[in-house]
Amino acid sequence: MTRIVTREWVIRRRLATQRLSSAALPRAADAVRLLTCVQSQDAPLAAHSLAMRTRTTAYAGVLAEQSAGGWVRTHILRPTWHHVAPEDLRWIQALTGSKVEGSMPARHRQLGITPEMKERGPELLRELLAGGKAMTRKEIGPAFAEAGLPGPGEPMAHQLIVGEVRSVICSGPPRGTEHTYVLVDEVIPAAESDSWSRERSAVELTHRFHAGHGPASERDLQRWSGLTLTEIRSATAELTTSPSLQSSHPMESVECQGETLWFDPSVTARTTRDHTAYLLSTFDEAALTYPTIGFTRRSREADRTRLVSEAGGGIVVVDGHDIGTFKRKAEAKQATVTIRPEVDLNPAERDGIAEAAEFLAAFHELPLRLVFA
């Protein structure tokens, strides 16, 4: 019989599984591999999310790991930015990319992107980036326009996404604050996983998700990956009935609030860094992944409608509860962290939040200016 657990048990285990409260991983790249795909449209706070989980605690160190090839930044799983390990890019794109591309035709018609243009875009990217060249979007735009393809703006962005989900392009070394593109085949060696069947890839992704994010539900995985529930349930059945997979890819389940949640029992789940508070980006994997059984909000009356659309901020978690929001502004001489609590805070809670804000300022290698708004 499936064991019934409390919401508090689930959240405590997730924080440890994601290495927020358990032993820090050696490198930021290790956190990317643990989580498989790390949502990253807010690039500085995505880097901070990695720093919270590892011993690479400065922004410069995270960027250095990325520049050295520790991971790439690309549109994958859902049509938004993610960090992903190079060796995982092709098999995940082969599994999920067709669904992403299949969601685009209506918008492409609105943007004037014909089927012929959509096919010409990846070919032009192969020509432009051949020979190890890295180019920014601003540099690619005029070449697209000269070739008769939609130039800078949303139309070109959609064509670049097509190139990404087809594993033609991915991110290159950051050029200051600008993102560059390179050819996948020139920077990522071929791997045995490139030829996996769809079924094997679905099994692998299902286990990897629960190993890095568990305890989590099938619907959490569906939202995160874009896979259908049929594919997910088939993969889960394979993982829990195949003797060889049970040994190499262990899975256990618990029940919480009527939902079945899956996790890998072999993954570290011991709390060794008992932080009172966390400042989690809106898109942090611990904040965004669990729409049903996530952090309990102490105040549900507060208006959060603008939170997802704003960069540079997220939620404040204290003792496993979502108690408000924060904004971060990194300037030349200081990092200003503004806390907007939605409930009254006691001195210990304020101290815990201050400690989390100090870490965020130190991540930017700046002194902290902390404001409780």
FENWOVEN-V851107 format. One record per pair of residues at least 24 apart in sequence whose C-alpha atoms are under 10 Angstrom apart, sorted by the first residue. I is the first residue (numbers start at 1). J is the second residue. D is the distance in Angstrom with one decimal. If there is no record, write none. Layout:
i = [I/I]
j = [J/J]
d = [D/D]
This chain:
i = [1/1/1/2/2/2/2/2/2/2/3/3/3/3/3/3/4/4/4/4/4/4/4/4/5/5/5/5/5/6/6/6/6/7/7/7/7/7/7/7/7/8/8/8/8/8/8/8/9/9/10/10/10/10/10/10/10/10/10/10/11/11/11/11/11/11/11/11/11/11/12/12/12/12/12/12/13/13/13/13/13/13/13/13/14/14/14/14/14/14/14/14/14/14/15/15/15/15/15/15/15/15/15/15/16/16/16/16/16/16/16/16/16/16/16/16/17/17/17/17/17/17/17/17/17/17/17/17/17/17/18/18/18/18/18/18/18/18/18/18/18/19/19/19/19/19/19/19/19/19/19/19/20/20/20/20/20/20/20/20/20/20/20/20/20/21/21/21/21/21/21/21/21/21/21/21/22/22/22/22/22/22/22/22/23/23/23/23/23/23/23/23/23/24/24/24/24/24/24/24/24/25/25/25/25/25/25/25/26/26/26/26/27/27/27/27/27/27/27/27/27/27/28/28/28/28/28/28/28/28/28/28/28/28/28/29/29/29/29/29/29/29/29/29/29/29/30/30/30/30/31/31/32/32/32/32/32/32/32/32/33/33/33/33/33/33/33/33/33/33/34/34/34/34/34/34/34/35/35/35/35/35/35/35/35/35/35/36/36/36/36/36/36/36/36/36/36/36/36/36/37/37/37/37/37/37/37/37/37/37/37/37/37/37/37/37/37/37/37/38/38/38/38/38/38/38/38/38/38/39/39/39/39/39/39/39/39/39/39/39/39/39/39/39/39/39/40/40/40/40/40/40/40/40/40/40/40/40/41/41/41/41/41/41/41/41/41/42/42/42/42/42/42/42/42/42/42/43/43/43/43/43/43/43/44/44/44/44/44/44/44/45/45/45/45/45/45/45/45/45/45/45/45/46/46/46/46/46/46/46/46/46/47/47/47/48/48/48/48/48/48/48/48/49/49/49/49/49/49/49/49/50/51/51/51/52/52/52/52/52/52/52/56/57/57/57/57/57/57/58/58/58/58/58/58/58/59/59/59/59/59/60/60/60/61/62/63/63/63/64/64/66/66/66/66/67/67/67/67/67/68/68/69/69/69/69/69/71/71/72/72/72/72/72/72/72/73/73/73/73/73/73/73/73/73/74/74/74/74/74/74/74/74/74/74/75/75/75/75/75/75/75/75/75/75/75/76/76/76/76/76/76/76/77/77/77/77/77/77/78/78/78/78/78/79/79/79/79/79/79/79/79/80/81/83/85/86/86/86/86/86/87/87/87/87/87/87/87/88/88/88/88/88/89/89/89/89/89/89/89/89/90/90/90/90/90/90/90/90/90/90/90/90/90/90/91/91/91/91/91/91/91/91/91/91/91/91/91/91/92/92/92/92/92/92/92/92/92/92/92/93/93/93/93/93/94/94/94/94/94/94/94/94/94/95/95/95/95/95/95/95/95/95/95/95/95/96/96/96/96/96/96/96/96/97/97/97/97/97/97/97/98/98/98/99/99/99/100/100/100/100/101/101/101/101/101/101/104/104/107/107/108/108/108/108/110/111/111/111/111/111/112/112/112/113/113/113/113/113/113/114/116/117/117/117/117/117/118/118/118/118/118/118/118/119/119/119/120/120/120/120/120/121/121/121/121/121/121/121/121/121/122/122/122/122/122/122/122/122/122/122/123/123/124/124/125/125/125/125/125/125/125/125/126/126/126/126/126/126/126/127/128/128/129/129/129/129/129/130/130/130/130/131/131/131/132/132/132/132/132/132/132/133/133/133/133/133/133/134/134/134/134/134/134/134/134/134/134/135/135/135/135/135/135/135/135/135/136/136/136/136/136/136/136/136/136/137/137/137/137/138/138/138/139/140/140/198/199/199/199/199/199/200/200/201/202/202/202/202/202/202/202/203/203/203/203/203/203/203/203/203/203/203/204/204/204/204/204/205/205/206/206/206/206/206/206/206/206/206/207/207/207/207/207/207/207/207/207/207/208/208/208/209/209/209/210/210/210/210/210/210/210/210/211/211/211/211/211/211/211/211/211/211/212/212/212/212/212/213/213/213/213/213/213/213/214/214/214/214/214/214/214/214/214/214/215/215/215/215/215/215/215/215/215/215/215/215/215/216/216/216/216/216/216/216/216/216/216/216/216/217/217/217/217/217/217/217/217/217/217/217/217/218/218/218/218/219/219/219/219/219/219/220/220/220/220/220/220/220/221/221/223/223/223/223/224/224/224/224/236/256/257/257/259/259/261/274/275/275/275/275/275/275/276/276/276/276/276/276/276/276/276/276/276/276/277/277/277/277/277/277/277/277/277/277/277/277/277/277/277/277/277/277/278/278/278/278/278/278/278/278/278/278/278/278/278/278/278/279/279/279/279/279/279/279/279/279/279/279/279/279/279/279/279/279/279/279/279/279/280/280/280/280/280/280/280/280/280/281/281/281/281/281/281/281/281/281/281/281/282/282/282/282/282/282/282/282/282/282/282/282/283/283/283/283/283/284/284/287/287/287/287/287/294/294/294/295/295/295/295/295/296/296/296/296/297/297/297/297/297/297/298/298/298/298/298/299/299/299/299/299/300/301/302/302/302/303/312/313/313/313/314/315/315/315/316/316/316/316/316/317/317/317/318/318/318/318/318/319/319/326/326/326/326/327/328/328/328/328/328/329/329/330/330/330/330/330/330/330/331/331/332/333/333/333/333/334/334/334/334/334/334/334/335/335/335/335/335/335/335/335/335/335/335/336/336/336/336/336/336/336/336/337/337/337/337/337/337/338/338/338/338/338/339/339/339/339/340/340/340/341/341]
j = [253/254/255/252/253/254/255/256/260/261/252/253/254/255/256/260/253/254/255/256/257/258/259/260/254/255/256/257/261/254/255/256/257/255/256/257/293/294/295/296/320/256/294/295/296/319/320/321/215/256/214/215/216/254/255/256/261/293/294/295/214/215/286/293/294/295/296/319/320/321/215/269/270/271/319/320/213/214/215/263/268/269/270/271/212/213/214/215/216/263/268/269/286/294/53/213/214/269/270/271/273/274/286/320/53/212/213/214/267/268/269/270/271/272/273/274/210/211/212/213/214/215/263/264/265/267/268/269/270/271/52/53/211/212/213/214/267/268/269/285/286/50/52/53/54/212/268/269/270/271/272/273/49/50/51/52/53/54/271/272/273/274/275/278/286/52/53/269/270/271/272/273/274/275/276/278/53/268/269/270/271/272/273/274/53/54/55/268/269/270/271/272/273/51/52/53/54/55/56/272/273/50/51/52/53/54/55/56/53/54/55/56/51/53/54/55/56/57/61/62/65/70/52/53/54/55/56/57/61/62/63/65/66/70/71/54/56/62/65/66/69/70/71/83/84/85/54/70/71/85/85/212/70/71/72/82/83/84/85/212/70/71/83/84/85/86/87/88/208/212/85/208/209/211/212/213/267/83/84/85/208/209/210/211/212/213/285/82/83/84/85/88/89/92/205/208/209/211/212/213/71/73/74/76/77/81/82/83/84/85/88/89/92/208/209/212/224/225/285/73/76/81/82/83/84/85/283/284/285/73/74/75/76/77/78/80/81/82/83/84/224/282/283/284/285/288/73/74/75/80/81/82/83/84/281/283/284/285/73/74/75/80/81/82/83/283/311/81/82/281/282/283/284/310/311/312/313/73/81/82/83/177/311/312/177/281/311/312/330/363/364/279/280/281/282/283/284/311/312/313/314/328/360/82/83/280/281/282/283/284/285/312/83/284/363/279/280/281/284/359/360/363/364/279/280/281/283/284/285/286/360/284/359/360/363/278/279/280/356/359/360/363/363/359/360/362/363/364/365/359/360/361/362/363/364/365/360/362/363/364/365/363/364/365/363/363/173/174/176/173/174/171/172/173/174/171/172/173/174/175/172/173/171/172/173/187/188/171/172/170/171/172/173/181/184/188/164/170/171/172/173/174/179/180/181/160/161/164/165/167/169/170/171/172/181/100/160/161/162/163/164/165/167/169/170/171/100/161/164/165/166/167/225/165/223/224/225/226/227/165/223/224/225/226/103/104/158/161/162/164/165/226/161/161/171/188/170/184/187/188/189/188/189/190/191/192/193/194/188/191/193/194/205/164/165/167/170/184/188/193/194/164/165/166/167/168/184/185/188/190/191/193/194/195/196/167/191/192/193/194/195/196/197/198/200/201/202/204/205/165/167/193/194/196/198/201/202/204/205/225/164/165/166/167/194/165/166/167/194/195/196/197/198/201/165/196/197/198/199/200/201/202/205/225/226/227/165/166/198/201/202/225/226/227/161/162/164/165/166/167/226/162/165/166/165/226/227/161/162/165/226/158/161/162/163/165/166/158/162/155/158/154/155/158/159/155/150/154/155/156/158/149/150/155/149/150/155/156/158/159/149/149/147/148/149/150/159/149/156/158/159/160/162/163/159/162/163/144/147/148/149/159/147/149/150/156/158/159/160/162/163/159/160/161/162/163/164/166/167/168/169/163/168/149/163/159/160/163/168/169/181/182/183/163/168/169/182/183/184/185/183/182/183/169/181/182/183/186/182/183/185/186/182/183/186/172/182/183/184/185/186/187/172/180/181/182/183/186/171/172/173/174/175/179/180/181/182/183/171/172/173/175/178/179/180/181/182/171/172/174/175/178/179/180/181/182/178/179/180/181/178/179/180/180/180/181/231/231/232/234/235/238/235/238/235/227/231/232/233/234/235/236/231/232/233/234/235/236/237/238/239/245/249/235/236/239/245/249/232/235/231/232/233/234/235/236/239/249/262/235/236/239/245/249/250/251/262/263/264/249/263/264/262/263/264/251/252/261/262/263/264/265/267/249/250/251/262/263/264/265/266/267/268/263/264/267/268/285/262/263/264/285/286/289/290/251/252/253/261/262/263/264/265/267/290/252/253/254/255/256/260/261/262/263/264/265/290/293/253/254/259/260/261/262/263/289/290/292/293/294/253/254/255/256/259/260/261/262/263/290/292/293/259/260/261/262/259/261/289/290/291/292/261/288/289/290/291/292/293/289/290/288/289/290/291/285/288/289/290/262/293/292/293/292/293/293/319/318/319/352/353/355/356/317/318/319/320/348/349/350/351/352/353/355/356/316/317/318/319/320/321/322/323/348/349/350/351/352/353/354/355/356/357/315/316/317/318/319/320/322/352/353/354/355/356/357/359/360/313/314/315/316/317/318/322/324/325/326/327/328/337/339/353/354/355/356/357/359/360/313/314/315/316/317/322/325/326/356/308/311/312/313/314/315/316/325/326/327/328/307/308/309/310/311/312/313/314/315/316/325/326/308/311/313/314/315/314/315/314/315/316/317/322/320/321/322/319/320/321/322/323/320/321/322/323/321/322/323/324/342/343/322/323/324/342/343/323/324/341/342/343/342/342/341/342/343/342/337/337/338/339/339/339/340/341/340/341/342/353/356/349/352/353/345/349/350/352/353/349/352/357/371/372/373/371/357/360/361/369/370/361/369/360/361/364/365/366/367/368/364/366/366/365/366/367/368/361/364/365/366/367/368/369/360/361/362/363/364/365/366/367/368/369/370/360/361/366/367/368/369/370/371/361/368/369/370/371/372/369/370/371/372/373/370/371/372/373/371/372/373/372/373]
d = [9.9/9.3/9.9/9.0/6.6/5.5/6.4/10.0/8.4/9.9/9.9/7.6/5.0/6.0/8.8/9.6/9.4/5.8/4.6/5.9/8.4/8.8/9.6/9.2/6.6/6.1/5.4/8.4/9.9/9.7/8.5/6.0/7.8/9.7/6.5/7.7/7.2/8.3/8.8/8.9/9.6/9.9/9.9/9.1/9.5/9.5/7.4/9.5/9.6/9.3/8.4/6.3/8.7/9.1/9.6/7.9/8.8/8.5/8.9/9.9/9.5/8.4/9.3/8.6/7.3/7.2/9.7/9.8/6.6/9.4/10.0/8.4/9.1/7.9/9.3/7.4/9.5/7.9/7.3/9.5/8.9/5.6/7.7/8.1/8.6/6.4/6.0/6.4/8.7/9.3/10.0/7.7/7.7/9.9/9.9/8.9/9.5/8.2/9.4/8.1/10.0/9.9/7.4/8.9/9.7/9.9/9.8/9.9/9.1/6.8/4.8/6.1/5.7/8.3/8.8/9.6/9.6/7.7/6.3/6.7/7.0/8.7/9.2/9.2/9.8/6.5/5.8/5.3/8.2/9.1/9.9/7.2/9.1/6.1/6.4/8.6/9.5/8.8/8.7/8.4/7.5/9.6/8.1/5.1/7.7/9.2/8.2/8.5/9.4/8.8/9.5/9.0/9.1/9.6/9.7/6.3/5.2/8.6/8.8/9.5/7.6/8.9/8.5/8.6/9.0/9.3/8.2/8.8/8.0/5.2/6.0/4.6/5.7/6.8/9.8/10.0/8.5/7.3/6.9/5.8/4.7/4.8/5.5/8.0/8.2/8.2/9.5/8.4/9.5/8.3/7.8/6.1/6.9/9.1/7.9/5.3/4.5/6.0/9.2/9.2/8.6/9.5/9.4/9.5/6.2/4.3/6.2/8.6/8.9/5.6/5.2/7.1/8.5/8.7/5.6/6.0/5.6/9.1/9.4/8.4/8.2/9.2/9.1/7.5/5.8/7.5/5.9/8.6/8.6/6.3/9.5/7.3/8.7/8.1/9.2/8.9/9.3/8.5/7.1/7.9/9.1/5.3/6.5/9.4/9.0/7.5/7.9/8.7/9.7/9.1/9.8/9.0/8.7/7.4/9.8/9.6/6.7/6.2/6.5/9.6/9.6/8.7/9.3/7.2/6.1/9.7/9.7/8.6/9.1/8.6/9.8/7.7/8.6/7.6/5.3/8.7/9.8/9.5/8.7/9.9/7.5/6.8/9.1/8.0/4.8/6.8/7.9/9.5/8.2/6.1/7.2/7.7/9.6/9.6/8.3/6.7/7.0/9.5/7.4/9.6/9.9/9.5/9.9/8.0/8.1/9.4/5.8/5.6/4.9/7.9/9.0/9.4/9.5/9.8/8.8/9.8/9.2/9.3/9.0/9.1/9.8/8.4/5.0/4.9/6.7/9.8/8.7/7.7/6.6/9.2/9.6/9.2/9.2/9.6/9.4/7.4/5.9/4.2/6.4/9.1/9.6/9.9/6.2/6.9/7.0/9.2/7.7/8.9/9.5/8.0/5.2/4.8/6.3/9.9/9.7/7.1/8.2/9.7/9.2/9.6/9.5/6.8/5.0/7.1/9.4/8.0/8.7/8.7/9.9/8.3/8.8/7.7/9.7/9.2/6.0/6.9/9.0/9.4/8.9/9.4/9.5/9.6/9.3/9.2/9.9/9.8/9.5/7.9/9.8/9.9/9.2/9.9/8.4/6.1/9.0/8.6/8.3/8.7/6.7/7.8/9.1/8.9/9.1/9.0/8.7/9.5/7.3/9.6/7.6/6.9/9.4/9.9/9.6/10.0/9.2/9.6/8.9/8.5/9.4/9.3/7.2/7.0/8.9/9.1/7.2/7.3/9.2/6.4/8.3/9.4/9.7/9.3/9.4/9.2/7.6/9.1/9.6/9.5/9.5/8.4/8.8/9.2/9.2/8.4/9.2/8.1/5.8/9.2/9.8/9.4/9.0/9.5/7.0/4.3/6.3/7.0/9.6/9.0/5.5/5.8/8.0/8.4/8.0/8.9/9.3/9.7/9.0/7.9/10.0/9.2/9.3/9.7/9.0/7.3/8.2/9.7/7.6/4.8/6.5/9.4/9.8/7.8/9.9/8.5/8.0/8.6/9.1/9.0/9.8/6.6/5.5/7.3/8.8/10.0/9.8/9.8/9.9/6.6/5.2/8.2/9.8/10.0/8.9/9.7/9.5/9.9/8.3/6.5/8.4/9.5/8.3/5.4/6.1/9.8/9.2/9.4/9.2/6.3/9.0/9.5/6.2/6.6/9.9/10.0/8.2/9.6/8.2/8.9/7.6/6.3/9.8/9.6/8.9/8.6/9.5/7.2/5.2/6.3/8.7/9.6/8.8/7.5/6.8/6.5/9.2/9.5/9.5/7.6/9.7/9.9/8.7/10.0/8.9/9.7/9.5/9.9/9.4/8.9/8.6/6.1/8.5/7.2/7.8/8.2/7.0/9.5/8.1/8.7/9.9/9.1/8.0/8.6/9.9/9.7/9.3/7.5/9.0/9.0/8.8/9.7/8.8/10.0/8.9/8.4/6.1/9.5/8.8/9.9/9.2/8.9/8.8/7.9/5.8/9.0/9.9/9.4/9.2/9.5/6.1/5.1/7.5/7.0/9.0/8.7/9.9/6.8/9.7/9.9/9.5/9.2/9.7/9.4/8.9/10.0/9.6/7.3/8.8/9.5/7.8/9.4/8.3/5.6/6.7/6.7/9.7/7.9/7.4/8.2/8.2/9.2/9.2/9.4/7.9/8.7/9.9/9.5/8.8/6.1/9.0/9.7/6.6/7.2/9.1/9.6/9.6/8.4/8.1/10.0/9.6/9.8/9.3/7.3/6.7/7.0/9.8/8.7/8.6/4.8/6.6/8.8/9.4/9.6/7.6/8.1/9.5/7.5/8.5/9.2/8.7/7.5/8.2/9.6/8.4/6.6/10.0/7.3/8.8/8.3/9.2/9.3/9.1/9.9/7.6/7.8/9.1/9.4/8.5/7.8/5.8/9.5/9.1/9.6/7.8/7.7/8.1/7.3/7.0/9.1/8.9/8.4/9.6/9.8/10.0/8.6/6.4/8.4/8.5/8.9/9.9/8.9/6.3/9.5/7.5/9.1/8.9/8.9/9.3/9.7/9.2/9.8/8.2/9.2/9.4/7.5/9.4/8.7/9.8/6.1/7.6/8.2/7.4/7.6/7.7/9.7/7.4/5.2/8.9/8.5/9.7/6.8/8.3/8.9/8.9/9.7/10.0/9.8/8.5/7.8/8.0/7.8/9.2/8.8/8.0/9.4/7.4/8.3/9.0/6.9/9.7/9.8/9.8/9.4/9.5/8.9/7.9/6.1/6.3/9.4/8.3/7.2/9.8/8.2/9.6/8.9/7.9/9.7/7.0/7.4/10.0/9.8/6.5/7.9/9.1/9.6/8.4/6.4/8.2/9.5/8.6/6.1/7.7/9.6/9.5/9.5/5.8/5.4/5.0/8.2/9.5/8.1/9.7/9.3/9.8/8.3/5.1/5.4/7.0/9.5/9.1/9.2/8.3/6.9/5.9/4.3/6.2/9.3/8.7/7.5/7.0/7.8/9.4/9.8/9.5/9.4/9.7/9.2/9.6/8.1/9.9/8.7/7.4/9.7/8.2/9.7/9.1/8.1/7.0/7.1/10.0/8.7/6.1/9.2/8.8/7.9/9.7/8.3/4.6/7.1/9.3/7.3/6.9/9.4/9.4/8.3/10.0/9.1/9.9/8.5/9.2/8.9/9.4/6.7/9.3/10.0/6.7/7.1/8.8/10.0/9.9/8.5/8.0/7.7/9.8/6.6/8.1/7.6/9.2/8.3/7.7/8.7/9.6/8.9/9.6/8.7/9.5/8.1/9.6/8.9/6.1/4.9/6.3/9.9/9.8/8.8/8.9/8.3/8.7/5.8/4.9/8.2/8.4/6.5/9.5/8.3/8.3/8.1/9.9/9.6/9.2/7.6/9.3/7.8/7.7/8.0/9.3/9.8/9.8/9.5/7.3/5.9/4.4/7.1/9.4/9.4/9.9/9.0/7.7/7.8/9.6/9.7/8.9/5.1/4.9/4.6/8.1/9.7/9.8/9.9/9.1/9.5/9.2/7.9/4.6/5.3/6.8/8.6/7.3/9.8/8.6/9.8/9.3/9.8/9.6/9.9/7.1/6.0/4.5/6.2/9.1/8.3/9.1/9.0/9.3/8.0/7.5/8.0/9.8/9.7/9.9/8.8/9.2/9.0/9.3/9.7/6.3/5.8/7.4/8.2/9.4/8.2/9.0/10.0/7.8/9.0/9.1/9.6/9.0/6.7/9.2/9.2/8.3/9.7/8.1/9.3/8.8/9.8/9.5/8.6/8.2/7.2/9.4/8.7/8.3/8.2/5.7/5.5/8.4/8.4/7.0/9.5/8.6/5.1/7.5/8.8/8.7/7.1/5.4/4.3/6.4/8.1/9.1/9.7/9.9/9.9/7.4/8.8/8.8/5.1/5.3/8.5/7.8/6.3/9.3/8.2/5.9/5.1/6.6/8.9/9.0/9.6/8.2/7.0/9.8/8.9/5.8/8.5/9.8/9.9/8.5/6.9/6.1/4.9/6.5/9.0/10.0/9.9/8.3/7.3/9.4/9.9/9.9/9.4/7.7/10.0/9.9/6.3/7.3/9.5/8.2/7.9/5.6/5.4/6.4/7.4/9.9/9.0/8.7/9.7/9.7/8.8/7.6/5.6/4.2/6.4/8.9/9.4/8.7/9.2/9.8/7.3/6.3/9.2/8.7/8.3/8.6/6.4/4.1/6.3/9.8/9.1/9.6/8.1/9.7/9.2/7.6/9.6/8.4/9.5/8.6/7.7/9.8/9.2/9.4/9.2/9.0/9.1/9.6/6.1/5.3/5.6/9.3/7.4/5.0/5.7/8.4/5.9/4.6/6.1/8.1/9.2/9.9/6.3/5.6/8.4/7.7/7.0/7.0/8.1/9.5/6.1/6.7/8.9/8.8/9.8/6.7/9.7/9.8/9.8/9.0/9.1/9.7/9.9/9.2/9.2/9.6/8.6/7.9/9.9/7.8/9.4/9.9/9.9/8.5/9.7/6.8/9.3/7.7/7.6/8.5/9.5/9.6/9.6/9.2/9.4/9.8/9.1/8.5/8.9/10.0/9.6/9.6/9.8/9.8/8.0/7.2/9.7/8.0/9.8/9.4/9.5/8.4/8.2/9.6/6.6/7.3/9.3/7.8/8.8/8.7/5.1/5.0/5.9/6.7/8.2/5.5/8.8/9.7/7.4/8.7/5.8/6.2/5.1/6.0/8.3/9.7/7.9/9.4/8.7/6.1/4.6/5.9/7.4/8.0/7.3/6.3/5.1/6.2/8.6/8.3/6.1/4.6/5.9/6.5/7.7/6.0/4.8/5.9/8.6/6.1/5.2/7.5/7.5]
